[in-house]
Amino acid sequence: MEFLQRERSVLARYLPHLEERLAERPLLELESPESDGIKLFREAGGPALLIPTAYAGLGASPLEAIQIQRAIASRSPSLAIATTMHHFSIATLVEMCARGAGLEGLLLEGIARQRLLVASGFAEGQSGRGILASTMQVKRNGAGLIINGSKKPCSLSRSMDLLTASIPLPPDGAGAGELAVVLIPAQSTGVEHRKFWETWVLAGAESDEIVLRDVAVPSNLIFRIGSAESLDLVQISGFLWFELLISASYLGMASALVERVVKAARAEPGERTLLGIEVEGAMAALEGVARALMAGEKSNDDLARVLFVRYMVERAVERASGRAVELLGGMAYVRSSEISYLFSAARALAFHPPSRTSMSSTLAGFLAGGTLTMR
């Protein structure tokens, strides 16, 4: 089996023709702000990928999801990042539904059938806060809420149909002190898009700023998380999904460089084998975490393990992409903007929270028998 064939076969099985349509477009065209990659993903049925079949979704497993993300990233890094945020939002909503947070299956079914794209307004593991920690200001409006705030960067900012956000319920009335998740239609009055992303790298992910100004959210789009125990389970599940998907995406970018070395038969077989050891070993580690998630393992210990794997992938991506570019040679680097682009894009995994530096103390404590904390 050729390098990346397995991942691309899984992508073709779930999202027919997306692989071919991405492969026929120039990389830098897919990476531009005018890219049609997100449109192609929607047309292929991608928004339903992680929604259970019971709700008209495609029901892809965590293992299949990371294989698909690696395949997509090897063709379009920006599309992989944008879709990671959609899948992360969907996975969180599915977990809430399973925990009885009041989320109706009809909502998930509507997202699947209408191929709606859901952007993430969660904190996504920012240092010092959980993924559901609020970045919004909220006040009551009868049975509904009025929300102000912003999210930047927010991938899918131009293509989104819905925005998910975590908010604290105001202290008066039922549910005081609870955290809730809201769904905000993109066309709601008060939802604004602002330019934020200035670099050319990953520009196709539409990672600009979304501003909310007195946005009214009706009661049927407000979902209480519930007990502290349920909150923890939703947060841990969300972290596991996020780290898996984002790591697989950046591994796909490094794999695109390795694939160029393999196809060009550059360097000695031993050198090419070492590249394979880096990226395939990293993928095997991610697959191990994915299988644990499929087995229902969602404890604090599992969260620590996925972070260890994420940071291992981060270093493997750095080594593999750097060595691949070196083996491709200086002339290839100078004459191909795609090589320099992939090299730059692959390094951005280190910028996604939580950073290894910010987690070093708590992970060292975990190794000594302590409890991992994300706040």
N, C-alpha and C positions, 0 to 999 in steps of 0.2 A: 504494500500500500504506500502510495506516495505521501510525502510530507504534506500535512494539512488536509489530506483527502478525507479522513474520517470526519473531521469537523465540518468540512464543506458538504459532506454527504448528509449529515444531520440537518444542516441549514436547508439543504434542498428538499429534504423530506418534510420539514415543517413549513417552510416559506418558499414554495416552488418559484423558480426563475429569478429569485432575488440575487443569488450568487452570480448567475450569468449576466444579469443587468448591471451589477456593480463591476464585474470583471471587464465589461466592454467599455467602461468609461475611464478616462484618464484619472489617476489618483488625485492630482491637484484640482481637477474640476470638481470632484466629490468633496474636496476639503475646503472649497471656497464658500463664502457667505451665500452665494447663489446656488449652492448645490441642491440637486433634486433627490439626494439620498434618503432624506426623511420621507419624502413623498413616495418613493419606491418601497420603502419599508411599510408604510401604511397600506399601499395597494396590495402588497403581498400578504396582508393579514397579520403583520407583526404585533400590533397592539394587543392581540388576544393570546400571545404566546404563553404567558404564565397564568392565565385565567383557567381555572379547572373546567373540564369538559362539562360538568354539571351546570355551568353557567355559560355554555356555548363557546367556551374558550378552547385553546389547543392543548392545554394541559401538559406542557413541557416540564420535565423534571429539573431539579437544580443541576444535575449532571449534564443534561442536554442543553440547558440554558448557557452554561459556561462554554460548552463546545461551540454553540452558535455565536456567542459573543466573540470568541477567538477568531472564528471564521470571518465574521463581519469586519472586525478590526483589521484583519490582514488585507482587506479591500478598501475600507474607509474608516480610519481612526475616529473621525468626527461622528459618524453615524453610530459607532459602537458606544461612544461616550453619551450621546443623546439618548440612545435606546436603553442604556444602563439606568438612567434616571427614570425613564418610564417604567421599566421592569421593577425597579426598586419601589416605586410608588405602588404599583399593582400588587407586589408581594406583601407589602405592608397592609394594604386593604384586604387582601385575602386572609392574612393572619388575623386581622380584626374581625372579619366575618366568622372565622373559625372559633374565635374567643367570645362570640356573642356580644360584640360591641354595638349592636343595633344596626349594623351595615346590612342592607338588604341585598340578596343575591341578584335581584333584578337590576341593581345598579351595575354590578360586574357584567351581567349579561348584556346590558345596554352598551357598555364600553366595548365588549367583544364584537357584538353584531354591527355596531356603527363604526368600528375601527377608530375609536377615539384615542387621542394621545394625551397622556397625563403627565404633567410636569411636576417636579418635586419642589415643594416649599419647605421641606424638613431641613433640620440643621445638618443631617447627614454626617454625624460623627465629629462635629467641630470640637476642637479642644475645649474642655471645660463644660460641655453640655452633651446631653443625649440626643439621639436623632429626633425625638419628639419634643425637645425643649423648644419653647415658643420664641419666635422672633417677631411676633405681631402684637399690636395693641388692640384690645377688644372691649366693646361695651354692648349691653343688651339693647335689643330693638323689638320689644314685644316677645314673641316666641323665638325670634331669630337673633342675629348678631350683626354688629357693624364692625368692620375690621380695617385697620390701618397698618401699614408696614411695607417692607420690601424684601426681596430675595435677590441677591447678586453674588456670583453669577447664577443664572437659572437657565439650564439647558432646555431646549424646545420652546424658548420664549416666544418665537413667532408662530410656530406650528401647533402649539398646545391647544387642546379643546377644554381641558380642565386643569386646575392647579390644586394640588393637595397642600395643606398647611396644618401644622399643629398649633393649637391656641389654648390658653387657660380660660376656663369658664369664669365669668365675673363672680365675685364673692357673694352676690345676693341671689336668692332663689334656689331652686332645686339644682343639685349637681355642683354646688359651690366648692371651689377649690380643686375640682377635677380638671384633667386635661382632656381635650377633645380634638378630633381631626375633622377638618372641614373640606368640602369640595367646592371650588369656586369656578363656575363657567368662565371661559376666557373672554366671552363677550359681555360680561357683567359691567354695568356702569361703575367707573372708578378704577378699572384695571388698565394700567398704562405700561407701555414697553419703552425702555430707555436703552440707548447704546451703552455698552459697558466693556465688551471684549475688544481689546485693541490689537492683540497679537494675531499674526496670520495663522499660527499653529492652532488646529482644532476649531477654526472659525466656522466650519460647517455644522457644529453642534448647537448653534444659535444660543450661546451662553451669555445673554445680556441680562439686564435688570428688569424685574417685574415690580412695579409699584402699585400698592393698593391704597386708594384714597376713599375712605368712607364706603367701602364695598359692603352691600347688604347680602347676608347669607341666610336663606330661609331655614327653618327648623329641620326640614327633610334632608338637608345636606350637612347636618351637624351630627357627628357620631362620638358619643362619650366612650373613652377608653375603658372606664370601669375601675376595678380595684387596683391597688398598688401591685398586686401579683400579676394581674393582666397587663398592666403597663410594662412591667419588666419583661414579660414574655414577648410582647409586641416589639419592644425596643431591641431585645437580643436577636429576635428573628430578623428584624430589619437590618441590624448591623451585619449579621452573617451573610444575608443576601447582597448587601452593598459591597462588602469586601470581596466576596466571590466574583461578582459581576465586573467590578472595576478592575480587579487584578487580572481576570481572564482577558479583558479588553486590551490592557496594555501589553500583556503577553502576546496577544495577536499582532500588535504593532511590531514588536521585536521579531516575531515569527516571520513577518513579511520580509524583513531584512535577511533573516536566515535562509528563507526560501530563495532569495536572489543568489545567495552564495551557492546553495545546493544546485540550482538550475544551471548556473554558469560553471559549475565544477571548479570553483576557485579554490586554491590552496590544496594541501595534501589531504588525503582521506581522514587522517587523524585529526586535523584541524576542524574539518566539517563535522566529524563525530563529536568533538567537544562542544560545538554549538548545539548539536542535537541533545547532548546530555543536559545542557543548561535549560533549554526551553521545554523539552519533554519531561525532564525531572520536575520542573516547576508546575507543568500541567498535571502531572500525576499527583502532586501534593494538593492542588486545588480540587482535583477529582475526589480525593480522599475526604476533604471537608464537605464536598457536595453530597457524597454518599452518607456521611454522618447526618447531614441536614435531612436527607430523605428518610433516614431511620428515626427521625424525631428528636435528635440530640440538639437541644437548644438551651443549654445551661451556660452559666457564667464561664465555666471552664472551656466550653466549646468556643466562646467568644475569644478567649485568650489564645486558643489554638489557631483560630482563623487569622488573628493578627500576626502570630508568628509566621504563618504561611504567607500572608500578604507581604510582610517585610522581606521574607526569603525570595518571593517572586520579584519584588522590587529590585533586589540586588542581582538576581539572575537576568532580569531584563536589561539592567545597566551593563552587565558583563557581555551578554550575548549581542546586544545591539552595537556596542562599541567594537567588539572583535569582528562582527560581521562587516561593519563599515571598513575596518582596517583591511580585511581580506578582499573586499571588493576593489580596493585600491583607490589611490588618490585621483586618478583620471575619472573613474566612475563617479566619485564624489563630486568632482568639479563639474562634470558634464550632465549629471542627473539631479535635478532638484528634488525628485522623489526620494532619493536616498537620504539627502540631508534633512528632508522634511520628516521622514519616518524616524530618523535618529533623534530629532528634536522632540517629536510628539511622544515617543516612547519614554522619555525621561520625566514626563509630567506626572507619572504615578506618585512620585515623591511629594507632589503638591496637594494631593487629596488628603483631607483629614481622616483619621488622626495621624499625625506624622510620627515616625519612629522616635524622634527625639522627645516629643511630648509624652509618649507612652513608655519610655524606657524605665522610669522609676517604678511605675505600677507593674510592669511586666517582670522586672527583676524581683519585686516583692512577691509576685505570683509564683515565680520559680522557687522561692524560699518558703512557700506554703501560705502566702497571703491571698486575699480576695481581689480580683481585678475590679477596678473602678474606672468608669468612663467620664466622671465629672471632675 
